[in-house]
């Protein structure tokens, strides 16, 4: 049985168990057998929906499962008669919640959604406590005039993004790789520190790897700032769990709505990874008068857990006339030039969302950039045509849907690591050159199991390397440890300062003992004994999910031999945009077409909840 099948079966077992409990609860509450049966099936449907990443489900889905001719109105009536289904205005705590829009929730997800909507709506309605000093207009002009990118007559949306963050409480900045999100943030931090030298700024990300990359990126982009500003920039980024102070037991945090973080501004990178529960806890822990800046890419993969918070909040980049006037004054540009894109959906955080669309990494004729645009638009015909006739030299398509992959695909995988193999063959090549060679290429898989999954590809490449190197310190095939093995950490270890996603290289130390060398600082490495490592795996291949936030010169994207629920437009887009220079895509035509034509659909009522609060004016 494949891993995906095992996971699906486990999820069904959990959903069935929960549904049986709901039926017994309903009968104990005095409901009729008919109402209890509807509640049971509804509980199964909504539980299964959350396992698929949804926050809620709808009544039509329940009616479909009942398959007895019941329409949505009958389903609604039976649920409200079941004794286990409440409504938003109900004071009684019920395991199921049904709203007026026909959305059915597990109680805890409805609670998270309401809390997040309330926290955001309260911040959205508030103005910054202080006026933005006129000197900041000069600082903005200076910062962006020094930018080496020549925009010509085009509007500088990075500058506008900084201005929006200076006048608002919450700012959502969405942009693909190479659109200047980090540069924007560095300029924003410079302005905040000039306005208030003692401004307490926290940098955070959902994963340890993303947090570490954020720290390094800020340091590199800040070299043009005055020395006194550089000295006050944050020197560390935190995982969100670490920032909130995760308690040893119970999954609770030290910082929450009743014990806020002592910060004036929070910047969160890779915010598309935020699920509903974590986003709620994070936003609630930030003081009401602090600024929140969320960075991400609305088109990338959503969180593994329930919710697609960043994509929902990014849906409406429109600006009111009042906000355009503010920005126009602060950026010294005519308001008529500030033309925002058409919203994906109405009802989002209007006046606080910006899309960075100008790509400074990919030229207009870049095959990777054009392919990413084709994928985002859902145009599978154009994407496949481009893959088959690319003239930029940045794209390769191997039309291979075999299981296992065909010889040509296998050779492409092994050829991708030829540079790394050569570095390991050079006796005098140190860990620095080996690590750099390894980082240039990566195999990205959609799934873990099966002949085209992460585990199979890691076994394939490992066998090739062990045969090719025949290293005298290789302890033999019965040992997983061998010189040249790349290792990815799967769990944070704050004592060792190793984080989920960190990659080290196995090499002998001066004494001849095999150690795992992890990058430290700009040029240094530190050795960790294999026995001390937290949970880990070989890293020749990694899932597309694990690759979020990473960049490589070249990637080979390997899709399954048949369609899989994880295969979506967002997954293919995320995989392709991990490459700076070249993408090899290995997939059968039908699988690739369906993936591009399958956008992620996650049911949620967050924007509706937000709109209701805005309309009611009850934000206390």
C-alpha positions in Angstrom: 0.0 0.0 0.0 1.3 3.4 -0.9 2.0 6.0 1.8 -0.7 8.3 0.4 -3.2 5.5 0.6 -2.1 4.7 4.1 -2.5 8.3 5.2 -6.0 8.5 3.5 -7.0 5.3 5.3 -5.8 6.6 8.6 -7.7 9.8 8.1 -10.9 7.9 7.2 -10.6 5.8 10.4 -10.3 9.0 12.5 -13.2 10.6 10.8 -15.3 7.5 11.2 -14.5 7.3 14.9 -15.4 10.9 15.5 -18.6 10.5 13.5 -19.7 7.5 15.7 -19.1 9.6 18.8 -21.2 12.4 17.4 -24.1 10.0 16.7 -24.0 8.6 20.3 -23.8 12.2 21.6 -26.8 13.2 19.5 -28.9 10.2 20.7 -28.0 10.9 24.3 -29.2 14.5 23.8 -32.6 13.1 22.8 -32.4 13.5 19.0 -34.4 11.3 16.7 -32.6 8.5 14.9 -32.9 10.4 11.6 -31.3 13.6 13.0 -28.6 11.5 14.7 -27.8 9.8 11.4 -27.5 13.1 9.6 -25.2 14.5 12.4 -23.1 11.3 12.1 -22.5 11.7 8.4 -22.0 15.4 8.7 -19.4 14.9 11.3 -17.6 12.4 9.0 -17.7 14.9 6.1 -16.4 17.9 8.0 -13.7 15.9 9.8 -12.5 14.5 6.5 -12.6 18.0 5.0 -10.3 19.4 7.7 -7.8 16.5 7.1 -7.7 17.7 3.4 -6.8 21.2 4.5 -10.3 22.7 4.6 -11.6 24.8 7.5 -15.2 23.8 6.9 -17.5 22.0 4.5 -20.9 22.8 3.0 -24.3 21.3 3.4 -24.4 20.1 -0.2 -21.4 17.8 0.5 -23.3 16.3 3.5 -26.4 15.8 1.3 -24.2 14.0 -1.3 -22.9 11.6 1.3 -26.4 10.9 2.6 -27.5 9.8 -0.9 -31.1 9.6 0.2 -32.6 12.5 -1.7 -32.3 14.9 1.2 -31.7 18.5 0.0 -29.6 21.1 1.8 -32.6 22.5 3.7 -33.6 19.1 5.1 -29.9 18.5 6.1 -29.9 21.9 7.9 -33.1 21.1 9.7 -31.9 17.7 10.9 -28.6 19.1 12.0 -30.3 21.8 14.1 -32.5 19.1 15.6 -29.5 16.8 16.4 -28.5 18.4 19.7 -24.9 18.5 18.6 -25.0 21.4 16.1 -24.9 25.0 17.2 -25.1 28.3 15.3 -22.7 31.3 15.5 -25.0 33.1 17.9 -25.5 30.1 20.2 -24.1 30.4 23.7 -23.9 26.6 24.1 -20.7 24.9 23.1 -21.6 22.4 20.4 -19.1 20.1 18.6 -20.5 21.2 15.2 -21.3 24.8 14.1 -23.5 25.7 11.2 -23.5 29.3 9.9 -26.1 31.1 7.8 -24.0 30.6 4.7 -24.4 26.9 4.9 -20.8 26.3 6.1 -20.4 23.5 8.6 -17.4 23.6 11.0 -15.8 21.6 13.8 -16.2 23.9 16.8 -12.5 24.5 17.3 -12.0 25.6 13.7 -14.9 28.0 13.8 -13.5 29.4 17.0 -10.1 29.9 15.4 -11.7 31.6 12.4 -13.7 34.0 14.5 -10.8 34.9 16.7 -8.5 35.6 13.7 -11.1 37.6 11.9 -11.8 39.7 15.0 -8.1 40.4 15.7 -7.5 41.4 12.1 -10.7 43.5 11.8 -9.8 45.4 15.0 -6.3 46.2 13.7 -7.7 47.0 10.3 -10.1 49.6 11.7 -7.4 51.3 13.8 -5.0 54.0 12.6 -1.4 54.2 13.5 -1.0 55.9 16.8 1.4 58.6 15.5 1.7 60.6 12.3 4.4 59.6 9.9 7.1 62.2 10.1 7.8 64.2 7.0 11.5 63.1 7.2 10.5 59.6 6.3 9.4 60.8 2.9 13.0 61.8 2.4 14.3 58.5 3.7 12.0 56.6 1.3 13.2 58.7 -1.6 16.8 58.1 -0.6 16.4 54.4 -0.1 14.7 53.7 -3.4 16.8 56.2 -5.4 19.8 54.1 -4.4 18.2 50.9 -5.8 20.3 49.7 -8.7 17.2 48.5 -10.6 16.1 51.1 -13.1 12.3 51.2 -13.3 12.0 54.0 -15.8 8.6 55.5 -15.6 7.1 52.4 -13.9 5.7 52.8 -10.4 8.0 51.5 -7.6 5.7 49.1 -5.8 8.4 48.2 -3.3 8.4 51.8 -2.2 4.6 51.8 -2.0 4.7 48.6 0.1 7.0 50.3 2.6 4.7 53.4 2.7 1.7 51.2 3.3 3.4 49.4 6.2 4.3 52.8 7.8 0.7 54.0 7.8 -1.1 50.7 8.6 -1.2 48.2 11.4 -1.3 45.1 9.1 0.4 44.8 5.8 0.3 41.8 3.5 3.1 41.7 0.8 2.7 38.9 -1.8 5.2 38.3 -4.5 6.9 35.4 -6.3 10.6 34.6 -6.0 12.8 37.5 -7.2 10.1 40.2 -6.8 12.1 42.0 -4.0 10.2 41.1 -0.9 13.4 41.0 1.2 14.7 44.3 -0.2 11.3 45.8 0.6 11.5 44.6 4.2 15.0 45.9 4.8 13.9 49.4 3.6 10.9 49.2 5.9 13.1 48.2 8.9 15.4 51.2 8.1 12.4 53.5 8.2 11.0 52.1 11.4 14.4 52.4 13.1 14.9 56.0 11.9 11.5 56.9 13.2 12.1 55.1 16.5 15.7 54.0 17.2 14.4 51.8 20.1 11.8 50.1 17.9 11.5 46.4 19.0 11.4 44.4 15.8 10.9 40.6 15.7 11.6 38.5 12.6 9.9 35.1 12.3 9.1 32.3 9.9 7.1 29.1 10.2 10.2 26.9 9.9 13.7 27.1 11.3 15.3 27.0 7.9 13.1 29.8 6.6 14.0 31.8 9.7 17.7 31.3 9.2 17.4 32.3 5.5 15.6 35.5 6.5 18.3 36.6 8.9 21.0 36.0 6.2 18.9 37.7 3.5 18.3 40.8 5.7 22.0 41.0 6.5 23.0 40.8 2.8 20.4 43.4 1.6 21.3 45.9 4.4 24.9 46.6 3.3 23.9 50.0 1.7 22.3 51.3 4.9 24.0 53.7 7.3 26.2 52.0 9.9 24.0 53.2 12.8 20.9 51.6 11.2 22.7 48.4 10.3 23.8 48.1 14.0 20.2 48.2 15.2 18.8 45.7 12.7 17.6 42.4 14.3 20.4 39.9 14.3 18.2 36.8 14.7 15.0 35.3 13.3 12.7 32.9 15.2 10.5 30.1 14.3 7.0 31.1 15.2 6.8 28.4 17.8 10.0 29.6 19.4 8.8 33.3 19.3 5.6 32.4 21.0 7.4 30.3 23.6 6.1 26.8 23.1 5.5 25.0 26.4 7.0 21.5 27.0 3.5 19.9 27.2 0.1 20.5 25.9 1.0 22.4 22.8 0.4 25.7 24.5 2.4 28.9 24.2 3.8 31.3 26.8 2.7 34.3 24.7 -1.0 34.6 23.8 -3.8 37.1 23.9 -3.4 37.4 27.7 0.4 37.7 27.6 1.4 39.6 24.5 4.9 39.7 23.0 7.0 42.7 23.9 7.4 44.0 20.4 6.6 47.0 18.2 6.8 45.3 14.8 6.6 41.7 13.6 7.8 40.6 10.2 6.8 37.0 9.2 8.4 35.5 6.1 7.0 32.5 4.1 3.6 33.4 5.6 1.9 31.2 3.0 2.9 28.2 5.3 0.7 29.5 8.1 -2.3 27.4 8.9 -5.4 28.8 10.6 -4.6 27.7 14.1 -1.0 29.0 14.2 -2.0 32.2 12.4 -4.6 32.9 15.0 -2.3 32.3 18.0 0.4 34.4 16.4 -1.7 37.4 15.6 -3.5 37.4 19.0 -0.1 37.4 20.7 1.0 40.7 19.0 0.1 43.9 20.8 -2.7 45.8 19.2 -0.6 48.9 18.6 2.3 46.9 16.9 2.8 46.6 13.2 2.4 43.2 11.5 4.0 42.6 8.1 3.3 39.2 6.4 5.5 38.2 3.5 4.7 35.4 1.1 3.6 34.2 -2.3 -0.2 33.8 -2.6 0.4 31.4 -5.5 2.6 28.9 -3.6 1.5 25.9 -1.8 -0.8 26.5 1.2 -0.1 25.3 4.7 0.0 21.5 5.4 -2.7 21.9 8.1 -6.1 23.4 7.7 -6.5 26.8 6.1 -5.0 29.0 3.4 -4.8 32.1 5.5 -2.2 34.1 3.5 -3.9 33.5 0.1 -7.2 34.6 1.6 -5.9 37.7 3.2 -4.0 38.6 -0.1 -7.1 38.4 -2.2 -7.9 42.1 -2.5 -5.0 44.5 -3.3 -7.3 47.4 -4.0 -6.7 50.8 -2.3 -9.2 53.4 -1.2 -8.8 57.0 -2.4 -7.8 58.0 1.1 -5.0 55.4 1.3 -3.8 56.4 -2.3 -3.6 60.0 -1.1 -1.5 59.0 1.9 0.9 56.9 -0.2 1.1 59.6 -2.9 2.2 62.2 -0.4 4.6 59.9 1.4 6.2 58.6 -1.9 6.0 61.9 -3.8 4.3 60.3 -6.8 1.0 61.2 -8.5 -2.0 59.2 -7.1 -3.3 58.6 -10.6 -0.3 56.4 -11.3 -1.1 54.0 -8.4 -3.3 51.5 -10.3 -3.8 48.3 -8.3 -4.4 44.8 -9.9 -7.9 43.4 -10.1 -8.8 41.6 -6.8 -9.1 37.8 -6.8 -11.9 38.1 -4.3 -13.7 41.0 -2.6 -13.8 41.4 1.2 -10.1 40.9 2.1 -7.9 43.4 3.9 -8.4 46.3 1.6 -5.8 49.1 1.9 -3.3 46.6 3.4 -2.4 44.2 0.6 0.2 44.7 -2.1 1.2 42.4 -4.9 4.8 42.7 -6.1 4.7 41.5 -9.7 7.9 42.9 -11.3 10.5 40.1 -11.3 14.1 41.1 -11.0 15.4 37.6 -11.3 13.8 36.4 -14.5 14.0 38.6 -17.6 11.0 39.1 -19.8 12.2 36.3 -22.1 13.1 33.9 -19.3 11.7 30.5 -19.9 11.2 29.8 -16.2 9.4 33.1 -15.7 7.1 32.5 -18.7 6.4 28.9 -17.6 5.5 30.0 -14.1 3.1 32.6 -15.6 1.5 29.8 -17.8 1.1 27.6 -14.8 -0.4 30.3 -12.6 -3.0 31.1 -15.3 -4.0 27.5 -15.5 -3.0 27.3 -19.2 -1.7 23.8 -19.5 -1.6 24.0 -23.3 0.7 27.0 -23.3 2.9 25.5 -20.5 3.4 22.2 -22.4 4.0 24.0 -25.7 6.6 26.2 -23.9 8.3 23.1 -22.4 8.5 21.5 -25.8 9.9 24.4 -27.7 11.9 26.5 -25.2 14.6 28.6 -26.9 15.9 30.2 -23.7 17.9 27.2 -22.7 16.3 27.2 -19.2 13.7 24.5 -19.7 13.8 20.8 -20.4 10.8 18.4 -20.5 11.2 14.7 -20.4 7.8 13.2 -21.3 8.1 10.2 -19.0 5.3 8.8 -17.0 6.9 5.4 -16.3 7.2 3.6 -13.1 10.0 3.5 -12.4 11.3 6.5 -14.4 12.8 5.8 -17.8 16.6 5.5 -18.3 16.7 9.1 -19.7 15.1 10.5 -16.6 17.4 8.5 -14.3 20.5 9.7 -16.2 19.2 13.3 -15.9 18.9 12.9 -12.1 22.4 11.5 -11.8 23.9 14.1 -14.2 22.4 16.8 -12.0 24.7 15.7 -9.2 27.8 15.2 -11.4 29.4 18.4 -10.1 28.8 17.3 -6.5 30.3 13.9 -7.2 33.4 15.5 -8.8 33.9 17.7 -5.8 33.8 14.7 -3.5 36.3 12.9 -5.7 38.9 15.6 -5.3 40.9 14.7 -2.2 41.8 18.3 -1.3 38.2 19.5 -1.8 37.0 20.7 1.6 33.5 20.7 3.0 33.0 24.3 1.7 33.4 23.3 -2.0 31.4 20.1 -1.5 28.5 21.9 0.2 28.5 24.6 -2.5 28.4 22.0 -5.3 25.6 20.1 -3.6 23.5 23.2 -3.2 23.4 24.0 -6.9 21.0 21.2 -7.9 18.1 19.4 -6.3 15.5 16.8 -7.2 12.0 17.8 -6.1 9.3 15.1 -5.9 5.6 15.6 -5.4 5.3 12.5 -3.2 7.4 10.5 -0.7 6.5 6.9 -1.6 6.5 4.9 -4.8 9.0 4.6 -7.6 8.9 8.3 -8.4 8.9 9.5 -4.7 11.5 10.9 -2.4 12.5 7.7 -0.8 13.1 5.8 -4.0 15.1 8.6 -5.6 17.3 8.9 -2.5 18.0 5.2 -2.6 18.9 5.4 -6.3 21.3 8.3 -6.0 22.9 7.0 -2.8 23.6 3.7 -4.5 25.2 5.5 -7.4 27.4 7.6 -5.2 28.6 4.7 -3.0 29.5 2.7 -6.1 31.2 5.7 -7.8 33.2 6.9 -4.8 34.2 3.6 -3.2 35.5 5.6 -0.3 37.8 3.8 2.1 35.8 5.2 5.1 32.5 3.9 3.7 31.4 1.5 6.5 29.5 -0.7 4.1 26.0 -1.0 2.6 24.5 -2.0 6.0 25.2 1.4 7.4 23.3 4.5 6.3 26.3 6.7 7.0 28.8 7.2 4.2 31.1 10.1 3.0 29.1 12.5 0.8 25.7 11.6 2.1 23.5 14.8 2.4 21.3 14.8 5.4 18.2 16.9 6.1 17.0 17.6 9.6 13.3 17.0 10.1 12.8 18.3 13.6 14.0 21.4 15.4 16.7 20.9 18.0 17.3 24.2 19.8 20.2 22.8 21.9 22.1 21.9 18.7 20.8 24.9 16.9 19.5 22.6 14.1 16.2 23.3 12.5 13.7 21.5 10.3 15.0 21.7 6.8 18.7 22.3 7.6 21.0 20.2 5.4 24.5 18.9 6.3 27.1 16.8 4.5 28.6 13.7 5.9 32.4 13.9 5.7 35.4 12.6 7.8 36.8 15.0 10.3 40.6 15.4 11.0 40.6 12.2 13.0 38.9 10.2 10.3 35.5 9.9 12.1 32.4 10.5 10.0 30.6 13.7 11.1 27.8 15.8 9.6 29.0 19.3 8.7 26.3 22.1 8.7 26.9 25.6 7.4 27.5 28.2 10.2 27.8 31.9 9.5 29.0 33.1 6.2 31.8 30.6 5.5 32.1 28.4 8.5 30.9 24.8 9.2 30.3 22.9 12.4 30.5 19.2 12.9 27.7 17.2 14.6 28.1 13.5 15.4 25.5 11.4 13.5 24.3 9.8 16.8 23.3 13.3 18.1 21.2 14.3 15.2 17.4 14.7 15.6 15.1 13.0 13.2 16.6 13.2 9.7 16.7 11.7 6.2 18.9 11.6 3.0 18.4 14.7 1.0 19.3 14.1 -2.7 15.6 14.4 -3.2 13.1 16.3 -1.2 9.4 17.0 -1.5 8.2 20.2 -3.1 6.6 21.2 0.3 10.0 20.9 2.0 11.6 23.1 -0.8 9.5 26.2 0.0 11.7 29.1 0.6 14.8 27.4 -1.0 16.5 28.3 -4.2 18.8 26.3 -6.4 20.6 27.0 -9.7 18.9 23.9 -11.3 16.1 21.7 -10.2 14.6 18.5 -11.6 10.9 18.2 -10.9 9.6 14.6 -10.8 5.8 14.1 -10.9 4.1 10.8 -10.1 3.1 8.4 -12.9 -0.6 9.0 -12.3 -2.7 11.9 -10.8 -2.5 12.3 -7.1 -4.5 14.5 -4.8 -1.4 16.5 -3.8 -0.8 17.3 -7.5 -2.1 20.9 -7.9 -1.3 24.0 -9.9 0.4 25.5 -6.8 2.7 22.5 -6.3 3.9 22.7 -9.9 4.4 26.5 -9.7 6.3 26.2 -6.4 8.6 23.5 -7.8 9.4 25.3 -11.0 10.1 28.6 -9.2 12.7 27.0 -6.9 15.1 27.2 -9.9 17.2 30.3 -10.8 18.7 29.0 -14.1 17.2 25.8 -15.3 14.3 23.4 -14.8 14.0 19.8 -16.0 10.4 18.6 -15.6 9.8 14.8 -15.7 6.2 14.0 -16.2 3.7 12.3 -18.5 1.6 14.8 -20.5 -1.8 13.9 -19.0 -0.5 14.1 -15.4 1.1 17.5 -16.0 -2.0 18.8 -17.8 -4.3 17.8 -14.9 -2.0 19.2 -12.3 -1.9 22.6 -13.9 -5.7 22.6 -14.3 -6.3 21.7 -10.7 -6.0 24.7 -8.4 -6.1 24.3 -4.6 -9.6 24.8 -3.3 -9.8 25.2 0.5 -13.2 26.0 2.0 -13.2 28.7 4.6 -15.4 31.5 5.9 -12.6 33.8 7.1 -13.3 36.6 4.7 -17.1 36.4 5.4 -16.4 36.5 9.1 -14.1 39.5 8.6 -16.8 41.3 6.5 -19.4 40.6 9.1 -17.3 42.2 11.8 -16.5 45.2 9.7 -20.2 45.8 8.9 -21.2 45.3 12.6 -18.7 47.7 14.0 -18.4 45.5 17.1 -14.7 45.0 17.4 -14.0 45.3 21.1 
